[in-house]
Amino acid sequence: METDAAAQYPDPPVQCPSLLSRYYFNLTDGETMIRDEEGVEASSIQVAVLSAMEAVEELRGQEPLDSDDWQGWRLEIVDATGQAVQTVPLDAFAVN
């Protein structure tokens, strides 16, 4: 009787980097684009959105801006293929 050795002894578990996806947080007002060249690795788009919210708060903490400065700007979450998967309007975070 023949057995399939691969079925009997599967590869040991390893961390699979494909479980993480890289997302980029680009800032844009529709005319000007400030591209995120580094990006972040996240296990899902939901995790990437949470990271984006943290990035927005960090940005605002570095240089507090009034609502007029944020008007029309948005943070676009872009996947590794360049496809925008989520947009966060920055003026929604502005403090009056």
C-alpha positions as CSV (number, residue, x, y, z in Angstrom):
1,M,0.0,0.0,0.0
2,E,1.4,3.4,-1.0
3,T,1.0,6.5,1.1
4,D,1.4,10.1,0.3
5,A,4.3,11.3,2.5
6,A,3.3,14.9,2.0
7,A,-0.2,14.2,3.4
8,Q,1.3,12.3,6.3
9,Y,3.9,14.8,7.1
10,P,2.8,18.3,6.2
11,D,5.2,21.1,6.3
12,P,5.7,22.6,9.7
13,P,3.7,25.7,10.4
14,V,5.5,28.9,9.4
15,Q,4.5,32.5,9.5
16,C,3.1,33.2,6.1
17,P,3.9,36.8,5.0
18,S,1.0,36.6,2.5
19,L,-1.4,36.9,5.4
20,L,-0.3,40.5,5.7
21,S,-1.0,43.0,3.0
22,R,0.8,46.3,2.6
23,Y,-1.4,49.5,2.6
24,Y,-0.3,53.0,1.8
25,F,-1.8,56.2,3.3
26,N,-1.8,58.9,0.6
27,L,-2.9,62.4,1.4
28,T,-4.8,64.3,-1.3
29,D,-7.0,67.2,-1.9
30,G,-7.9,66.1,-5.4
31,E,-5.2,68.1,-7.0
32,T,-2.1,67.6,-4.9
33,M,-1.0,64.1,-3.8
34,I,1.4,63.4,-0.9
35,R,2.3,59.8,-1.4
36,D,3.2,57.4,1.4
37,E,6.3,55.6,0.1
38,E,6.6,53.2,3.1
39,G,3.2,52.0,3.9
40,V,2.1,49.6,6.7
41,E,1.5,45.9,6.8
42,A,-1.9,44.9,8.1
43,S,-3.9,41.7,8.4
44,S,-7.1,43.3,7.0
45,I,-8.5,46.5,5.6
46,Q,-10.2,47.1,9.0
47,V,-6.8,47.0,10.7
48,A,-5.4,49.3,8.0
49,V,-8.3,51.8,8.6
50,L,-7.5,51.8,12.4
51,S,-3.9,52.5,11.6
52,A,-5.0,55.3,9.2
53,M,-7.1,56.8,12.0
54,E,-4.0,56.7,14.3
55,A,-1.9,58.3,11.6
56,V,-4.4,61.1,11.2
57,E,-4.4,61.8,15.0
58,E,-0.6,61.7,15.0
59,L,-0.5,64.2,12.1
60,R,-2.9,66.5,13.9
61,G,-0.9,66.2,17.1
62,Q,2.3,67.3,15.3
63,E,0.8,70.5,14.0
64,P,-2.7,71.3,15.2
65,L,-4.7,72.7,12.3
66,D,-8.1,74.4,12.2
67,S,-10.9,73.0,10.1
68,D,-10.2,75.3,7.1
69,D,-6.8,73.7,6.6
70,W,-8.3,70.2,6.5
71,Q,-11.2,71.3,4.2
72,G,-11.2,69.0,1.1
73,W,-8.2,66.9,2.1
74,R,-8.6,63.1,2.5
75,L,-6.4,60.2,3.4
76,E,-6.7,57.4,0.8
77,I,-5.8,53.9,1.9
78,V,-4.3,52.2,-1.1
79,D,-3.4,48.6,-1.5
80,A,-0.2,47.2,-3.0
81,T,-1.8,47.2,-6.5
82,G,-2.4,50.9,-6.2
83,Q,-6.2,50.5,-5.8
84,A,-7.8,52.9,-3.3
85,V,-9.7,50.7,-0.9
86,Q,-10.9,53.3,1.6
87,T,-11.0,57.1,1.9
88,V,-11.0,59.0,5.2
89,P,-12.0,62.7,4.9
90,L,-9.6,64.7,7.0
91,D,-11.9,67.6,7.6
92,A,-14.2,65.2,9.5
93,F,-11.4,65.2,12.2
94,A,-11.1,68.9,12.3
95,V,-11.7,70.7,15.6
96,N,-13.8,73.8,15.4
